[in-house]
């Protein structure tokens, strides 16, 4: 085995790819983005018999048809030959669906090792002979249970062997019948005679893609000498097949692949129950959590419980951080007392007051990510999308759109990118327009700060209400956009629900750690830079008192403050904080920290003299709904291809934010809450 090896994990969503990734790499992993896109890229490494093995976790996908961004990323990486081995993670309890991706990988010519994951679940359902499956597929097949590390050592050994000796011939060849095979053979032969095609691309696989009308492969073939004629012949053959068999080549190829898979399962699987429709534990649970009457209330209660648990568990740690930051600020002030007062102000007001006021909420953020990871790993979050389908369909939002909306709770940028999986421009545009109303993790520090300062006994309820308000505003906006801007009908979607599984503490902790680490990176980068900029503007022009009305910052904020007065926070400091939030939502808290004082404890005290509970809630609502951050604006421009729709998204959210905050504040005053 070479000293440095790269392997890639490929598999369907919910096949347990993350548990295998964690089992292989442990804590030696990091998260970034794929080049040129904002889709998350997870990498890790492990050592085996002196070799350093790099593990790339490809986006979960059911096929490699390159119709969605996830499929494009996965397929391009596999075809690049950057990975010596592809570990195909397969849900052993759902082989019929999962092996479809396996057949595609093998036909592409990938060096595959199959990990039959969740083998413990499969064992309770039927007798599965992994050795027989390995012989029929012609590749190593390893039984694994990622959540308990079962089979991980055997998987490493199989990867080691596959990397050391790549097979000379690809192991399977599916026969596509007397109608398709002649066309496939003819195209394969002609492609083999073309110069200019990468030698790593299997010619038979290319022939299949040409018949299926794959745009990327067709463009590749047309771009080389002689390829134009081959692509034209493929198009004519595809048209002929459509007339002869009544289906396009994509459907015909899929039918033969599933027929091949059925043959595999007849030999490798022995059912224990007479009927495949037997009721499982997951079925019994789903009768309750996905029911029309109880599904939505259960989701709302679960979300509320998550916020309550987050605040209660984090409270002691947050208090400790507040005390530590307060002591650090006092010590720094004492150490620099004999030096320049400007240096003291820079460290205490600029650095600690800005970055420190955000980092103090890291325990809340970590625990919320942990709870979300548990819900995702258990299989419950898939049920949430299922439950919301009918409700959102009535509001003219496609059920599949709820998946990007859920991603929006983490970050709006990848959520907007995820709309590429939606089938029509209408569905994509509506979903993109409403994703900014989802409460991303960057808004959480604002909620935690104000909820802790004004609603200490009801923090969980208050934050839960803000997340719920974002969803309500999103579906109402979607209804209006679907009727006025993008008229048409939305379709229901079919979603396969994975079985419930017991999440592992290790996997959930790793997931929460990765997300929290990304948050800290932002606090150490954007938030630090924003804090220093705000501190500098608060000290200019020279000679003005720090953070006074006469500073550049005070003058600019005072110009916008009257607009915010009807919403209950007409001082210049909140106006400046909201403006800074356009750069990054976390900057709202760091800006308030710089302007009002060092540390969250001092900031909380000042806020209580500036805001009332009613105006504080209105400020949180404004932070929820007003203009997206610059990163979200940039990705909206790229995904819509239009500055007109980008400016519309920015403009309508500003108006909606001001109107909602004003209605809440003025309405609250009318009923005596002010």
DADABEL-V427898 format. One line per field, one symbol per residue. phi: phi as a letter, one per 40 degrees, with the letter a starting at -180 (. if undefined). psi: psi as a letter, one per 40 degrees, with the letter a starting at -180 (. if undefined). A space follows every 50 residues. Layout:
phi=???
psi=???
//
This chain:
phi=.dcbbbbbcbicdgcgccccdccccgccaababcdgbbccbbbaaabafg bcbcbbccdcacbbcgcbccccccccccccgcccbbcccbcccacdcccc cdccccccgccbbcbccfccccccbacbcccccccccgbcbbcbbdcbgc gccccccccdccccacccbccbacccgcccddccccccccccccchcdcc ccccccccccccgccccdcccccbcgcdcccccccccccccdcccgbccc cccccccccccdcdcccbbbccccbccccccdcccccccbcccbdcdccc cccccccccdccccdccccccdcccccccccccccbccccdccccccccc cccccccccccddcccccccccccccccgcccccccccdccccccgbcdc cccdccdcccaccccccccccccbcdcccccdcbddcccccccddccccc cccbbdcbddcccdcccccdcccccccccccccbcbcibbbcbcbccccc bcccccccccccccccccccccccbcccccccccccccbbcdhccdfccc cdccccccccddccdcchbccccccccccccccacccccccccccbicgc cccdccdccbbbdcccccccccccbcdcccccccccccccgacccccccc cccccccccccccccccccccgcc
psi=hidhihiihiiiieefdddddddddbegiihaiiheiehhhhiaiihhfe ihhhhhhiihidifefdidddddddddddeedhdhhhhhhhdefdddded dddddddeeighhhhgifdddddedihhgddddddddeihhhhigddeeh edddddddddddddghidihdihhheieddddddddddddddehiehhde hhdddddddddefhddddddddeiheddddddddddddddddddeeiidd dddddddddddddddddehhididheeihiddddddddeeiddedddddd dddddddddddddedddddddddddddddddddddedeahdddddddddd dddcdddddeeddddddddddddddddeeddddddddeddddddefhhdd edddddddddhddddddeeeeididddddddddedeehgiddeddddddd dddefdefdddddddddddddddddddddddddddgiiiiiiihhhhiii ihiidddddddddddddddddddecddddddddddddeeiiheiihfide iddddddddedddeddeegeidddddddddeddhddedddddddddihid ddddddddediidddddddddddddahiidddddddddddfhdddddddd ddddddddddddddddddddeee.
//
